[in-house]
Amino acid sequence: MVDETLKRLLDAEAKAEQVVARADEERQAIVEQARRDAGAAEQQHAARMAEIHASFLAQAEQRAQQTIAELQRRHAEQALALRASAERNEPQALAEAIVLLTGTSQP
């Protein structure tokens, strides 16, 4: 009877060790899967960050081009306005310059 009890205890211990071993294997598999999932999530995050960065740069480039175009347009408008003003005032400026150079006054 003692032998049979001892045998049952040894069998129970062996089964318990198998259960523990299987649980440890499952835990290891779960940990490895979690590591793979985390690595995949990190890669997706890095790829998404690269996409966001590229999109941001493209938008910044577009805004810069728009600003440059607007500044060039304003510059061209100001140059035209200055040219028109110079042409309008040219006769008077020439007349005043002649008066200054000749020392005579105009009637």
Beta strands, then each sheet from edge to edge (+ up, - down):
end
